[in-house]
Amino acid sequence: MIEFTKDNTTIEDCEIWDDCTGMDCYLSTWFDTFEKFGIKVDNRDHMSIDCYLVCFFDGYDLDLKVDYVIKNLYNGFETYETYEPNENEKSVLREMLEDFIQHECGKSIKQCLQEEKKHDKT
């Protein structure tokens, strides 16, 4: 089974939730996402899959999942699904996210969210 790794996935952009408890990040992937998510279609010419890393604090721990959108570009139909990464993938994605946020904000994920929450209150 294909896994999310640093070699086949990058985080492109993140958006913090309005309540500052988590964020959604666009994932660029360089593997067959149809195969990864077990999607069987006869013709992929007019189809695409967008992946989003969803991270949120569940109590004190950062939890991760991957939401993906299957798009039919021909008729505009979209299907939203969720994938629960295995522990290895979660570890890799968490590390990638920490690196991305550190590079963008100069802080940890939790610090970035806390600072954004303080900023929103003022």
Kinemage of the C-alpha trace (Angstrom):
@kinemage 1
@onewidth
@group {chain A} dominant
@subgroup {mainchain}
@vectorlist {calphas} color= white
{ca met a 1} P 0.000 0.000 0.000
{ca ile a 2} L 1.213 3.489 -0.837
{ca glu a 3} L 1.958 5.665 2.223
{ca phe a 4} L 2.357 9.394 2.692
{ca thr a 5} L 6.102 10.092 2.958
{ca lys a 6} L 8.408 13.099 2.726
{ca asp a 7} L 9.464 11.847 -0.713
{ca asn a 8} L 5.968 11.781 -2.208
{ca thr a 9} L 4.051 14.477 -0.314
{ca thr a 10} L 4.468 18.175 0.512
{ca ile a 11} L 2.405 20.648 2.477
{ca glu a 12} L 1.601 23.619 0.265
{ca asp a 13} L -0.592 25.924 2.321
{ca cys a 14} L -2.373 25.967 5.691
{ca glu a 15} L -5.446 27.787 6.912
{ca ile a 16} L -6.151 28.131 10.627
{ca trp a 17} L -9.728 27.480 11.723
{ca asp a 18} L -11.786 30.419 12.977
{ca asp a 19} L -11.802 29.000 16.534
{ca cys a 20} L -7.992 28.485 16.372
{ca thr a 21} L -8.208 24.836 17.518
{ca gly a 22} L -6.811 23.392 14.298
{ca met a 23} L -5.968 23.928 10.661
{ca asp a 24} L -6.440 22.516 7.175
{ca cys a 25} L -3.418 22.135 4.915
{ca tyr a 26} L -3.350 21.358 1.209
{ca leu a 27} L -1.220 18.310 0.377
{ca ser a 28} L 0.550 17.905 -2.954
{ca thr a 29} L 1.151 14.258 -3.722
{ca trp a 30} L 3.324 12.462 -6.250
{ca phe a 31} L 1.675 9.056 -6.243
{ca asp a 32} L -1.499 7.437 -7.513
{ca thr a 33} L -4.125 8.806 -5.116
{ca phe a 34} L -6.802 6.666 -6.758
{ca glu a 35} L -4.815 3.569 -5.780
{ca lys a 36} L -4.035 4.943 -2.298
{ca phe a 37} L -7.705 5.401 -1.446
{ca gly a 38} L -8.916 2.287 -3.277
{ca ile a 39} L -10.921 4.189 -5.883
{ca lys a 40} L -11.745 2.195 -8.989
{ca val a 41} L -12.872 4.172 -12.034
{ca asp a 42} L -12.832 3.204 -15.690
{ca asn a 43} L -11.797 6.613 -16.992
{ca arg a 44} L -9.741 9.099 -14.977
{ca asp a 45} L -9.436 11.664 -17.768
{ca his a 46} L -11.946 14.016 -16.151
{ca met a 47} L -11.283 13.130 -12.502
{ca ser a 48} L -8.968 14.445 -9.824
{ca ile a 49} L -8.405 14.024 -6.100
{ca asp a 50} L -7.412 16.882 -3.789
{ca cys a 51} L -5.956 15.964 -0.386
{ca tyr a 52} L -6.060 18.055 2.789
{ca leu a 53} L -4.267 17.389 6.047
{ca val a 54} L -6.651 18.201 8.874
{ca cys a 55} L -4.964 18.733 12.229
{ca phe a 56} L -6.613 19.636 15.505
{ca phe a 57} L -5.926 19.480 19.195
{ca asp a 58} L -7.949 16.740 20.840
{ca gly a 59} L -7.357 17.762 24.444
{ca tyr a 60} L -3.589 18.143 24.665
{ca asp a 61} L -2.568 16.004 21.693
{ca leu a 62} L -2.413 16.956 18.043
{ca asp a 63} L -4.589 14.615 15.994
{ca leu a 64} L -4.383 14.233 12.229
{ca lys a 65} L -6.561 12.914 9.445
{ca val a 66} L -6.634 13.369 5.695
{ca asp a 67} L -9.761 14.629 3.987
{ca tyr a 68} L -9.899 14.166 0.244
{ca val a 69} L -12.205 15.398 -2.461
{ca ile a 70} L -12.885 13.282 -5.535
{ca lys a 71} L -13.792 15.643 -8.355
{ca asn a 72} L -15.448 14.880 -11.649
{ca leu a 73} L -14.209 17.759 -13.776
{ca tyr a 74} L -16.679 16.929 -16.537
{ca asn a 75} L -19.902 17.413 -14.545
{ca gly a 76} L -18.627 19.225 -11.432
{ca phe a 77} L -19.712 16.450 -9.066
{ca glu a 78} L -17.610 16.209 -5.862
{ca thr a 79} L -17.429 13.530 -3.173
{ca tyr a 80} L -15.836 14.199 0.214
{ca glu a 81} L -14.139 11.385 2.113
{ca thr a 82} L -11.843 10.971 5.136
{ca tyr a 83} L -8.774 8.763 5.463
{ca glu a 84} L -7.254 7.829 8.830
{ca pro a 85} L -3.473 7.680 8.359
{ca asn a 86} L -1.653 4.781 9.990
{ca glu a 87} L 0.731 5.572 12.863
{ca asn a 88} L 3.763 5.786 10.578
{ca glu a 89} L 1.978 8.198 8.236
{ca lys a 90} L 0.745 10.276 11.182
{ca ser a 91} L 4.295 10.559 12.479
{ca val a 92} L 5.628 11.653 9.061
{ca leu a 93} L 2.755 14.103 8.437
{ca arg a 94} L 3.090 15.563 11.955
{ca glu a 95} L 6.818 16.123 11.412
{ca met a 96} L 6.199 17.685 7.994
{ca leu a 97} L 3.557 19.984 9.489
{ca glu a 98} L 5.840 21.030 12.361
{ca asp a 99} L 8.588 21.849 9.829
{ca phe a 100} L 6.165 23.788 7.617
{ca ile a 101} L 4.725 25.843 10.509
{ca gln a 102} L 8.195 26.440 11.958
{ca his a 103} L 9.330 27.740 8.574
{ca glu a 104} L 6.216 29.893 8.040
{ca cys a 105} L 5.631 31.172 11.606
{ca gly a 106} L 8.860 30.481 13.481
{ca lys a 107} L 6.841 28.622 16.122
{ca ser a 108} L 5.424 25.199 16.952
{ca ile a 109} L 1.937 24.310 15.743
{ca lys a 110} L 0.456 24.774 19.210
{ca gln a 111} L 2.236 28.118 19.720
{ca cys a 112} L 1.085 29.323 16.311
{ca leu a 113} L -2.550 28.450 17.083
{ca gln a 114} L -2.348 30.020 20.560
{ca glu a 115} L -0.868 33.218 19.148
{ca glu a 116} L -3.534 33.380 16.444
{ca lys a 117} L -6.221 32.932 19.109
{ca lys a 118} L -4.763 35.819 21.158
{ca his a 119} L -4.633 37.961 18.020
{ca asp a 120} L -8.279 37.187 17.217
{ca lys a 121} L -9.401 38.305 20.692
{ca thr a 122} L -7.888 41.768 20.298
